[in-house]
Amino acid sequence: MDAIALSQELIRCPSVTPKDEGAIGILEKALTGLGFTCKRMHLQAPGSEAVENLYARLGTQSPNFCFAGHTDVVPVGDAKAWRHDPFKAEIVDGTLYGRGASDMKSAIACFIAAVARYLEKQTPRGSISLLITGDEEGININGTKAVLEVLKKDGERIDHCLVGEPTASLRTADTIKIGRRGSMKVTLTVTGVQGHTAYPQNALNPIPILSALVMKLSEPLDSGSAHFQPSTLVFTTFDVGNPAGNVSPAQARASCNIRFNDLHTPDSLLRRIEKIADDITHEYGGECAIEHSVSGVSFVTQPGPFTDLLSSAITKVTGAAPQFSTTGGTSDARFIKDICPVAEIGVPGGTMHKVDECVPVAEIEKLVDVYEAILTAYFDNPPK
């Protein structure tokens, strides 16, 4: 099983979320050839487009070590800006180019190649599985979250999981993601009284009210915790939509994104925002409506036997101990953490989502070695 060739085959599928374009079929064929039992899941929540997913398992005994990943990719943007066709999967000067090269088709290919190598030498004392979705870069309702619900109904158990996100900083597997911050969007709508700018005493301009609210909410949330950097609250919009130069508006709206650590929950953050909004509107007048949505809560896989096993396997292959990290955005690990310990290990992610996304071939080959070492260590001495 050639990880490079399989990576290229997957990249040549223009599987921009929620399209599959044959990617899942390629994996099903490869895994069936290795003896896996494959289950395709064509999932579609009301009002959304259907997504192809795959759960494949080799063996029936526990423990069940699962590799999770996604075949969907983000749009290429301006294709003319690419030096190399985003879906041609060219190798130039030892580097593989294409959308998904880094995030994260190469990692999926590496895991399959590592499993093939492992099976040539021995039989796992347990089971190996793959959970592959086509909805990680999208709305996340027809992918991993939905697949896990199906597996739960089927009585399927996963004991430990490794996600192949491109979490490395400079070199493959130099970082293990042991957790992720939560992500929450909040929209504030302040309502005042529209009026003529020549008679401000007869109006209640919502802009100064919202400005005061934005400034107060922008103050630091915390100083970080044992495994996390400080939480951040970043405003992304401030909108009035007022075309008139002599009228103060009736409403002003602002939105922010909060990336929060384990010192907060969505409820605690919402209570904080509501308290500040109440204080500001009590001082200035007006009303503030708050809308919010949560795409993930913070979590951490506490360092212990599982993370030690991963770290030791990486050190054996690369000669350097990886660092533990919880930085970055969200991933499907936020769903998996509810059923088992989960961590993330992959290739360097510096070019993900960018024009000319790429990864050196040598880093892909090293990841195969890392994944094989992890499988060997796991089934030699499964963590409790």
Secondary structure as GFF3:
##gff-version 3
##sequence-region A 1 384
A	DSSP	alpha_helix	3	11	.	.	.	ID=ss1
A	DSSP	alpha_helix	23	33	.	.	.	ID=ss2
A	DSSP	beta_strand	37	43	.	.	.	ID=ss3
A	DSSP	beta_strand	51	58	.	.	.	ID=ss4
A	DSSP	beta_strand	64	70	.	.	.	ID=ss5
A	DSSP	three_ten_helix	79	81	.	.	.	ID=ss6
A	DSSP	beta_strand	91	92	.	.	.	ID=ss7
A	DSSP	beta_strand	95	97	.	.	.	ID=ss8
A	DSSP	alpha_helix	105	121	.	.	.	ID=ss9
A	DSSP	beta_strand	127	133	.	.	.	ID=ss10
A	DSSP	alpha_helix	144	153	.	.	.	ID=ss11
A	DSSP	beta_strand	160	163	.	.	.	ID=ss12
A	DSSP	beta_strand	175	177	.	.	.	ID=ss13
A	DSSP	beta_strand	179	180	.	.	.	ID=ss14
A	DSSP	beta_strand	182	191	.	.	.	ID=ss15
A	DSSP	beta_strand	195	196	.	.	.	ID=ss16
A	DSSP	three_ten_helix	200	202	.	.	.	ID=ss17
A	DSSP	alpha_helix	206	217	.	.	.	ID=ss18
A	DSSP	beta_strand	232	239	.	.	.	ID=ss19
A	DSSP	beta_strand	247	248	.	.	.	ID=ss20
A	DSSP	beta_strand	251	260	.	.	.	ID=ss21
A	DSSP	alpha_helix	266	284	.	.	.	ID=ss22
A	DSSP	beta_strand	287	296	.	.	.	ID=ss23
A	DSSP	beta_strand	299	300	.	.	.	ID=ss24
A	DSSP	alpha_helix	305	318	.	.	.	ID=ss25
A	DSSP	beta_strand	323	325	.	.	.	ID=ss26
A	DSSP	alpha_helix	333	336	.	.	.	ID=ss27
A	DSSP	beta_strand	342	344	.	.	.	ID=ss28
A	DSSP	beta_strand	358	360	.	.	.	ID=ss29
A	DSSP	alpha_helix	361	380	.	.	.	ID=ss30
###
